[in-house]
């Protein structure tokens, strides 16, 4: 991708080019071995249109500290999920084909 193309436009291009029925958006963070499978199970089990994490760990390299954000929010319905943890079916991702700021507004409603 051209480095001048914004992240939200790159994501929308990737969604439009996809041939899979379920899509996930992850970053270059550290994910545990079964992360995507666990997200897929949550998507199927909950029958939600979109799943993700509202509680994640942050690693502060300079201080060698791992911190949990939003403790106690795992495995619950939430009004907020982190963008680097999204999983949804293809149709839902197509509907969310919006500017990133608009996606963040939708996810934090």
Secondary structure, 3 states (H helix, E strand, C coil): CCCCCCHHHHHHHHHHHCCCCEEEEECCCCCCCCHHHHHHHHHHHHCCCEECCCCEEEEECCCCEEEEECCCCCCCCCCCCCCCEEEEEHHHHHHCCCCHHHHHHHHCC
